[in-house]
Amino acid sequence: MKIVMFTDAYWPRVNGVTVSVDSFSRALAKAGHRVLIVCAHYPGEAPPASSGRGEAEGPEVIRVPSRAFFISREDRMAKFSKWFWVTRQVEKFEPDIIHLNSEFIIAEFGFYYGTLHRVPTIYTFHTLWEDYAANYIPWAPPSLLRRLAGGILKSMIKRAYKVIAPTLQIQEEIKKYNIEKEVFLLPTGLDPDFFEHDRAEVSWFRERLEGQFPVLRGRRILLFAGRVAKEKNIEFLLEILPSILAKHPECLLLIVGDGPHLETLRKEAEEGGISGHVVFSGYLDRKDLALAYGMAEIFVFPSLTETQGLVTLEAMLSGTPVVAIGEQGTLMVMGGDNGGFMVKNDKAEFTARVFELLENPELRRLKAEEAQRHAQAWSIEGTTRKLEKIYEQTIASFRGEFGEPVIPVWEFLAKKLKTGDDEP
């Protein structure tokens, strides 16, 4: 099977969509399928063209020339003028199915190709943009942003042949649009082997990190990992940290990630007199992040708007117990006190659970083992097998309804003429 994944977010951009696309694309390639990723080019990274297979059994990648995205310094927006070039590159691949993982210009390229060549498009609804939009454009009226975001999402659902929902909450959200569409429930899978740590390797990584941040030496680490943005509710951790330090001054909060809220949090830590007990590491390489989970005492996660809860799963696969607020994706991932404690949005309860794990080594050990067992349900092998079946069913249904893929007449003409279509 030949699959093209269209996504605005891909490495070096770090977020849940990137992890989802990367995890599934590599697992599909490993299973014998050919996978092509069409994504935005980031300055200083791979050139804006097809980079071929990055490694054995990996996906092929086409990076589309892009420009800065005015509402987010971390993101890029593909240049719409490159639609013809993208189409020509994808034609060479001859996909059986188009998988859309974003809602912006890259997605429009995917819709265009699918319509032109009669290839089915399936859309994964990753992000609750109606809830998130105000965090990106705070100067606009929230009601207007919700209507605009809702309109975009409704258009995506309506135009896609099938839809994938990674969580039950998103599956329910899709129903409110009142569009007759088959929706598959499929959470993102993770590779458990990636998060298995050799203790010596974790110790080596900690020594290296301590060289960069000496304040980490001898401290018990409470770890947060994720995008440093307002919707992650990281202020919650800064507010409960003084209470934790009063009882356990050996603790330190390590915040891994970057984002638009970073400087605000630095300032709040300084104003709260806890800057000596908080380390902002910035982004870590995926392999280093896996080791960071392994060196943490507890993974603390206060997000109220998490779509899938992938970082919680990563921590659990690493054998690190979790204390998290039970909302949205976290609620689905933990399903109760599995691998730690799922609490209400309550500072006293959150702090009390942190104390339990800090003060009871046997409880922490049992919760660590439970975390690894529980997270195995999200193994990438199992979720990829489900995705393969979804693709097969979608392709068969589409071809039964609309027929086989077609080749536009102009494609034959383009092969006769040298149009320079290999240049972005």
C-alpha positions as CSV (number, residue, x, y, z in Angstrom):
1,M,0.0,0.0,0.0
2,K,1.3,3.5,-0.8
3,I,0.2,6.2,1.7
4,V,0.8,10.0,1.6
5,M,0.5,11.8,4.9
6,F,-0.1,15.6,4.5
7,T,0.8,17.6,7.7
8,D,1.8,21.1,8.6
9,A,3.6,19.9,11.7
10,Y,6.6,17.6,11.4
11,W,10.1,17.6,12.8
12,P,11.8,19.8,13.9
13,R,8.4,21.1,15.2
14,V,7.6,19.2,18.4
15,N,4.0,18.5,19.2
16,G,1.5,15.7,19.4
17,V,0.7,15.8,15.6
18,T,4.4,15.4,14.8
19,V,4.7,12.4,17.1
20,S,1.5,10.8,15.7
21,V,2.6,11.2,12.1
22,D,6.2,10.1,12.8
23,S,5.1,7.0,14.9
24,F,2.5,5.8,12.4
25,S,4.6,6.5,9.3
26,R,7.6,4.6,10.6
27,A,5.5,1.7,11.8
28,L,3.7,1.5,8.5
29,A,7.0,1.5,6.6
30,K,8.3,-1.2,8.9
31,A,5.2,-3.3,8.1
32,G,6.1,-3.1,4.4
33,H,4.1,-0.1,3.1
34,R,5.5,2.9,1.3
35,V,4.9,6.1,3.1
36,L,5.5,9.7,1.9
37,I,5.2,12.7,4.2
38,V,4.4,16.1,2.7
39,C,5.2,18.8,5.3
40,A,6.4,22.4,5.6
41,H,10.1,23.2,5.3
42,Y,11.7,24.8,8.4
43,P,14.7,27.0,7.8
44,G,18.0,25.4,8.7
45,E,16.6,21.9,8.4
46,A,16.3,19.6,5.4
47,P,16.2,21.3,2.0
48,P,12.7,22.1,0.6
49,A,12.4,19.0,-1.6
50,S,12.1,15.3,-1.4
51,S,14.8,14.0,1.0
52,G,14.1,10.3,0.1
53,R,14.2,7.7,2.9
54,G,15.9,9.2,5.9
55,E,16.8,5.7,7.2
56,A,16.1,2.1,6.6
57,E,12.4,1.3,6.7
58,G,11.6,5.0,7.2
59,P,9.2,7.3,5.4
60,E,10.1,9.5,2.5
61,V,9.7,13.2,3.0
62,I,8.8,16.2,0.8
63,R,9.4,19.5,2.5
64,V,7.4,22.4,0.9
65,P,8.8,25.9,0.8
66,S,7.1,27.9,3.6
67,R,6.9,31.2,5.3
68,A,6.6,32.2,9.0
69,F,3.1,31.7,10.5
70,F,2.1,35.1,11.9
71,I,0.2,33.7,14.9
72,S,2.9,31.3,16.1
73,R,6.7,31.8,15.9
74,E,7.2,28.0,16.2
75,D,5.1,27.1,13.1
76,R,5.4,27.5,9.4
77,M,2.8,28.0,6.7
78,A,3.4,26.3,3.3
79,K,3.4,28.6,0.3
80,F,0.2,28.1,-1.6
81,S,2.0,28.9,-4.9
82,K,3.7,25.5,-4.6
83,W,0.5,23.5,-5.1
84,F,1.5,22.4,-8.7
85,W,5.0,21.4,-7.6
86,V,3.6,19.4,-4.7
87,T,1.1,17.7,-7.0
88,R,3.9,16.7,-9.4
89,Q,6.0,15.2,-6.6
90,V,3.0,13.2,-5.3
91,E,2.1,12.0,-8.7
92,K,5.5,10.2,-8.9
93,F,4.6,8.3,-5.8
94,E,1.1,7.2,-7.1
95,P,-0.6,6.9,-3.7
96,D,-3.5,4.6,-2.8
97,I,-4.8,6.9,-0.1
98,I,-4.3,10.4,1.2
99,H,-4.1,10.9,5.0
100,L,-4.6,14.5,6.1
101,N,-3.2,15.5,9.5
102,S,-3.7,19.3,9.5
103,E,-6.3,21.9,8.5
104,F,-4.2,24.5,6.7
105,I,-2.5,24.9,3.3
106,I,-0.8,21.5,3.3
107,A,-4.3,19.9,3.8
108,E,-5.6,21.8,0.8
109,F,-2.8,20.3,-1.3
110,G,-4.0,16.9,-0.2
111,F,-7.6,17.6,-1.0
112,Y,-6.6,18.9,-4.4
113,Y,-4.6,15.8,-5.2
114,G,-7.3,13.4,-4.0
115,T,-10.0,15.2,-6.0
116,L,-7.9,15.5,-9.2
117,H,-6.7,11.8,-9.2
118,R,-9.7,10.2,-7.6
119,V,-7.9,9.0,-4.5
120,P,-9.6,8.7,-1.1
121,T,-8.8,11.2,1.6
122,I,-9.0,10.4,5.3
123,Y,-8.7,13.1,7.9
124,T,-7.4,12.8,11.5
125,F,-9.1,15.4,13.8
126,H,-6.1,16.0,16.0
127,T,-6.8,19.4,17.7
128,L,-9.8,21.0,19.3
129,W,-9.2,24.3,17.6
130,E,-12.4,25.8,18.9
131,D,-10.8,25.6,22.4
132,Y,-7.3,26.4,21.3
133,A,-7.6,29.3,18.9
134,A,-7.9,32.0,21.6
135,N,-4.5,31.0,23.0
136,Y,-2.9,31.8,19.6
137,I,-4.9,34.9,18.8
138,P,-5.6,36.5,22.2
139,W,-6.5,39.9,20.7
140,A,-9.5,38.6,18.8
141,P,-13.0,38.0,20.3
142,P,-13.2,34.4,21.5
143,S,-16.7,33.9,20.1
144,L,-15.5,34.9,16.6
145,L,-12.5,32.6,16.9
146,R,-14.7,29.7,17.9
147,R,-16.9,30.3,14.9
148,L,-14.0,30.5,12.5
149,A,-12.3,27.4,13.9
150,G,-15.6,25.5,13.9
151,G,-16.1,26.5,10.2
152,I,-12.7,25.2,9.2
153,L,-13.1,21.9,11.1
154,K,-16.6,21.4,9.7
155,S,-15.2,21.9,6.2
156,M,-12.5,19.4,6.8
157,I,-14.9,16.7,8.0
158,K,-17.3,17.4,5.2
159,R,-14.8,17.1,2.4
160,A,-12.8,14.1,3.8
161,Y,-14.1,10.7,2.7
162,K,-13.6,9.2,6.2
163,V,-12.5,10.7,9.5
164,I,-10.3,9.4,12.4
165,A,-10.8,10.5,16.0
166,P,-7.8,9.8,18.3
167,T,-10.0,10.1,21.5
168,L,-13.6,9.5,22.6
169,Q,-13.9,13.2,23.3
170,I,-13.0,14.2,19.8
171,Q,-15.3,11.5,18.4
172,E,-18.2,13.1,20.4
173,E,-17.1,16.6,19.3
174,I,-17.4,15.5,15.6
175,K,-21.0,14.5,16.2
176,K,-22.0,18.1,16.9
177,Y,-21.2,19.1,13.3
178,N,-24.2,16.9,12.2
179,I,-22.3,15.6,9.1
180,E,-23.0,12.1,7.9
181,K,-19.5,10.6,8.0
182,E,-17.9,7.4,9.1
183,V,-15.6,8.1,12.0
184,F,-13.0,5.6,13.2
185,L,-11.7,5.8,16.8
186,L,-7.9,5.3,16.8
187,P,-5.5,6.6,19.4
188,T,-1.9,7.4,18.5
189,G,0.5,4.5,19.3
190,L,4.0,4.7,20.7
191,D,6.9,2.4,20.5
192,P,7.5,0.9,24.0
193,D,11.1,-0.1,23.1
194,F,12.0,3.6,22.6
195,F,11.3,4.3,26.2
196,E,13.1,1.4,27.8
197,H,16.2,2.8,29.5
198,D,19.4,1.3,30.6
199,R,20.1,2.8,34.1
200,A,23.7,3.5,33.2
201,E,22.5,5.5,30.1
202,V,20.1,7.5,32.2
203,S,22.8,8.2,34.8
204,W,25.1,9.4,32.0
205,F,22.4,11.7,30.6
206,R,21.7,13.1,34.0
207,E,25.4,13.9,34.5
208,R,25.4,15.7,31.1
209,L,22.2,17.7,32.0
210,E,23.7,18.5,35.4
211,G,26.7,19.9,33.6
212,Q,24.4,22.3,31.8
213,F,22.2,23.0,34.9
214,P,24.2,22.4,38.0
215,V,21.2,23.1,40.3
216,L,19.9,19.7,39.3
217,R,22.7,17.9,41.3
218,G,21.3,15.9,44.2
219,R,17.7,17.0,43.5
220,R,14.6,14.8,43.2
221,I,13.0,15.8,39.9
222,L,9.4,16.6,39.2
223,L,9.1,16.6,35.4
224,F,6.8,18.4,33.1
225,A,7.2,17.9,29.3
226,G,5.2,19.5,26.6
227,R,4.6,22.8,24.7
228,V,5.2,25.7,27.0
229,A,1.9,27.4,26.3
230,K,-0.9,29.0,28.3
231,E,-3.3,26.1,27.7
232,K,-0.9,23.6,29.4
233,N,-1.8,25.3,32.8
234,I,1.9,25.2,33.9
235,E,1.3,28.1,36.4
236,F,-0.6,25.5,38.4
237,L,2.8,23.7,39.1
238,L,4.5,27.0,40.0
239,E,1.8,27.7,42.5
240,I,2.0,24.4,44.3
241,L,5.8,24.1,44.2
242,P,6.3,26.2,47.4
243,S,4.1,23.8,49.4
244,I,6.1,20.9,48.0
245,L,9.4,22.6,48.8
246,A,8.4,23.4,52.4
247,K,8.2,19.6,53.1
248,H,10.7,18.4,50.5
249,P,13.3,21.0,49.8
250,E,15.3,18.5,47.8
251,C,12.8,18.6,45.0
252,L,13.1,20.6,41.8
253,L,10.7,21.2,38.9
254,L,12.2,20.5,35.5
255,I,10.2,22.0,32.6
256,V,11.1,20.5,29.2
257,G,9.8,22.2,26.2
258,D,9.5,25.6,24.6
259,G,6.7,27.9,23.5
260,P,5.2,31.4,23.7
261,H,4.6,31.2,27.4
262,L,8.2,30.5,28.5
263,E,9.3,34.0,29.4
264,T,6.0,34.6,31.4
265,L,6.7,31.5,33.4
266,R,10.3,32.5,34.1
267,K,9.1,35.8,35.4
268,E,6.5,34.2,37.6
269,A,9.1,31.8,39.0
270,E,11.3,34.8,39.9
271,E,8.5,36.8,41.4
272,G,7.4,33.8,43.4
273,G,11.0,33.3,44.8
274,I,11.3,29.8,43.4
275,S,13.5,30.4,40.4
276,G,16.3,28.4,42.1
277,H,14.0,25.4,42.2
278,V,12.8,25.5,38.6
279,V,14.8,24.6,35.5
280,F,13.6,25.4,32.0
281,S,15.6,23.1,29.7
282,G,14.0,24.1,26.4
283,Y,13.4,21.5,23.7
284,L,15.2,18.1,24.1
285,D,15.9,15.7,21.3
286,R,13.4,12.8,21.4
287,K,16.1,10.4,22.6
288,D,17.1,12.8,25.4
289,L,13.5,13.4,26.3
290,A,13.0,9.6,26.7
291,L,16.0,9.6,29.1
292,A,14.6,12.7,31.0
293,Y,11.5,10.7,31.7
294,G,13.7,7.9,33.2
295,M,15.5,10.3,35.6
296,A,12.4,11.9,36.9
297,E,10.9,11.0,40.3
298,I,7.3,11.9,39.2
299,F,5.8,13.2,36.0
300,V,3.5,16.1,36.9
301,F,0.9,17.1,34.3
302,P,-1.7,19.8,35.0
303,S,-3.0,20.4,31.4
304,L,-6.7,20.9,31.1
305,T,-6.9,20.8,27.3
306,E,-4.8,17.8,26.3
307,T,-6.1,16.2,23.2
308,Q,-4.4,12.8,23.4
309,G,-2.2,12.7,26.5
310,L,0.9,11.4,24.6
311,V,3.5,12.8,27.0
312,T,1.7,11.1,29.8
313,L,1.9,7.8,27.9
314,E,5.6,8.4,27.2
315,A,6.3,9.0,30.9
316,M,4.4,5.8,31.8
317,L,6.2,3.7,29.3
318,S,9.4,5.0,30.8
319,G,8.3,3.7,34.2
320,T,7.8,7.1,35.7
321,P,4.6,7.4,37.8
322,V,2.2,10.2,36.9
323,V,0.2,12.8,38.9
324,A,-2.1,14.5,36.4
325,I,-5.4,16.4,36.3
326,G,-8.0,14.1,34.8
327,E,-9.3,16.1,31.8
328,Q,-9.7,15.3,28.1
329,G,-6.9,13.2,26.7
330,T,-5.4,12.5,30.1
331,L,-8.7,11.1,31.3
332,M,-8.7,8.6,28.5
333,V,-5.1,7.6,28.8
334,M,-5.0,7.1,32.6
335,G,-8.7,6.0,33.0
336,G,-8.3,6.4,36.8
337,D,-5.3,5.9,39.0
338,N,-3.5,3.7,36.6
339,G,0.3,4.3,36.7
340,G,-0.1,7.1,39.2
341,F,-2.9,9.3,40.4
342,M,-5.5,11.1,38.3
343,V,-6.9,14.0,40.3
344,K,-9.3,16.9,40.1
345,N,-8.2,20.4,39.3
346,D,-7.4,20.9,42.9
347,K,-4.1,22.1,44.3
348,A,-4.4,20.4,47.6
349,E,-5.3,17.0,46.1
350,F,-2.6,17.3,43.5
351,T,0.1,18.1,46.1
352,A,-1.1,15.4,48.5
353,R,-0.6,12.8,45.7
354,V,2.8,14.1,44.9
355,F,3.7,13.7,48.6
356,E,2.4,10.1,48.6
357,L,4.8,9.1,45.8
358,L,7.7,11.1,47.3
359,E,7.4,9.6,50.8
360,N,6.5,6.0,50.0
361,P,9.2,4.2,47.9
362,E,7.2,1.0,47.7
363,L,4.1,2.8,46.4
364,R,6.3,4.6,43.9
365,R,7.8,1.3,42.7
366,L,4.4,-0.3,42.4
367,K,3.0,2.6,40.5
368,A,6.0,2.7,38.2
369,E,5.5,-1.0,37.3
370,E,1.7,-0.4,36.9
371,A,2.5,2.6,34.5
372,Q,4.5,0.4,32.2
373,R,1.9,-2.3,32.1
374,H,-1.0,0.0,31.6
375,A,0.7,2.0,28.8
376,Q,1.4,-1.2,26.7
377,A,-2.2,-0.9,25.5
378,W,-1.1,2.0,23.3
379,S,1.7,0.0,21.6
380,I,2.3,1.3,18.1
381,E,2.2,-2.3,16.7
382,G,-1.4,-2.8,17.7
383,T,-2.7,0.7,16.7
384,T,-0.9,0.4,13.3
385,R,-2.6,-2.9,12.6
386,K,-5.9,-1.1,13.2
387,L,-4.8,1.8,10.9
388,E,-4.0,-0.6,8.1
389,K,-7.5,-2.1,8.3
390,I,-9.0,1.4,8.3
391,Y,-7.0,2.2,5.2
392,E,-7.9,-1.0,3.4
393,Q,-11.6,-0.5,4.3
394,T,-11.5,3.1,3.1
395,I,-9.8,2.3,-0.2
396,A,-12.2,-0.6,-1.0
397,S,-15.2,1.5,-0.1
398,F,-14.1,4.5,-2.1
399,R,-13.2,2.4,-5.2
400,G,-16.5,0.6,-5.0
401,E,-18.3,4.0,-5.0
402,F,-16.1,6.1,-7.3
403,G,-13.9,3.7,-9.3
404,E,-10.1,3.4,-9.7
405,P,-7.7,6.3,-9.5
406,V,-7.3,8.4,-12.6
407,I,-4.4,10.1,-14.3
408,P,-5.1,13.7,-15.6
409,V,-4.4,14.3,-19.3
410,W,-2.0,17.1,-18.5
411,E,0.2,14.7,-16.6
412,F,1.0,12.9,-19.8
413,L,1.7,16.2,-21.5
414,A,4.0,17.3,-18.7
415,K,6.0,14.1,-19.2
416,K,6.6,15.2,-22.8
417,L,7.7,18.7,-21.8
418,K,10.5,19.7,-19.5
419,T,8.6,22.0,-17.1
420,G,11.2,22.2,-14.3
421,D,8.7,20.6,-11.9
422,D,11.5,19.0,-9.9
423,E,12.5,22.4,-8.5
424,P,10.5,23.8,-5.6
